[in-house]
Amino acid sequence: MSENLNSNNIESDQFNINNEDSDYKDLITKLKEIKSKISLLEKTIFK
């Protein structure tokens, strides 16, 4: 029975790690989008 619990905990931990990785990738993507928009705004303002 405890083996089953350990297995479930490992799977849950792995799922959490995958979610965190996905969250970081999403954050990096959003930051890149913000960076490009800021760059475009700067070009527009300083023309």
C-alpha positions as YAML, in Angstrom:
chain: A
units: angstrom
residues:
- id: 1
  name: MET
  ca: [0.00, 0.00, 0.00]
- id: 2
  name: SER
  ca: [2.77, 2.47, 0.84]
- id: 3
  name: GLU
  ca: [4.39, 1.70, -2.52]
- id: 4
  name: ASN
  ca: [1.24, 2.89, -4.21]
- id: 5
  name: LEU
  ca: [1.26, 6.11, -2.18]
- id: 6
  name: ASN
  ca: [4.90, 6.72, -3.03]
- id: 7
  name: SER
  ca: [4.17, 6.14, -6.69]
- id: 8
  name: ASN
  ca: [1.31, 8.63, -6.60]
- id: 9
  name: ASN
  ca: [3.48, 11.21, -4.83]
- id: 10
  name: ILE
  ca: [6.23, 10.84, -7.42]
- id: 11
  name: GLU
  ca: [3.74, 11.26, -10.26]
- id: 12
  name: SER
  ca: [2.23, 14.28, -8.53]
- id: 13
  name: ASP
  ca: [5.68, 15.83, -8.02]
- id: 14
  name: GLN
  ca: [6.56, 15.22, -11.66]
- id: 15
  name: PHE
  ca: [3.29, 16.84, -12.72]
- id: 16
  name: ASN
  ca: [4.04, 19.89, -10.56]
- id: 17
  name: ILE
  ca: [7.52, 20.21, -12.04]
- id: 18
  name: ASN
  ca: [6.08, 20.04, -15.55]
- id: 19
  name: ASN
  ca: [3.54, 22.72, -14.66]
- id: 20
  name: GLU
  ca: [6.26, 24.96, -13.25]
- id: 21
  name: ASP
  ca: [8.34, 24.50, -16.40]
- id: 22
  name: SER
  ca: [5.32, 25.38, -18.50]
- id: 23
  name: ASP
  ca: [4.63, 28.45, -16.35]
- id: 24
  name: TYR
  ca: [8.21, 29.65, -16.77]
- id: 25
  name: LYS
  ca: [8.07, 29.14, -20.52]
- id: 26
  name: ASP
  ca: [4.81, 31.09, -20.68]
- id: 27
  name: LEU
  ca: [6.32, 33.86, -18.58]
- id: 28
  name: ILE
  ca: [9.39, 34.09, -20.81]
- id: 29
  name: THR
  ca: [7.16, 34.24, -23.88]
- id: 30
  name: LYS
  ca: [5.09, 37.05, -22.35]
- id: 31
  name: LEU
  ca: [8.23, 38.95, -21.38]
- id: 32
  name: LYS
  ca: [9.58, 38.67, -24.92]
- id: 33
  name: GLU
  ca: [6.30, 40.03, -26.26]
- id: 34
  name: ILE
  ca: [6.44, 42.94, -23.82]
- id: 35
  name: LYS
  ca: [10.05, 43.63, -24.79]
- id: 36
  name: SER
  ca: [9.17, 43.78, -28.48]
- id: 37
  name: LYS
  ca: [6.20, 46.08, -27.83]
- id: 38
  name: ILE
  ca: [8.37, 48.41, -25.78]
- id: 39
  name: SER
  ca: [10.92, 48.46, -28.55]
- id: 40
  name: LEU
  ca: [8.25, 49.37, -31.09]
- id: 41
  name: LEU
  ca: [6.93, 52.10, -28.83]
- id: 42
  name: GLU
  ca: [10.41, 53.53, -28.40]
- id: 43
  name: LYS
  ca: [10.91, 53.61, -32.15]
- id: 44
  name: THR
  ca: [7.57, 55.37, -32.59]
- id: 45
  name: ILE
  ca: [8.24, 57.92, -29.85]
- id: 46
  name: PHE
  ca: [11.78, 58.78, -30.92]
- id: 47
  name: LYS
  ca: [11.15, 59.16, -34.65]
...
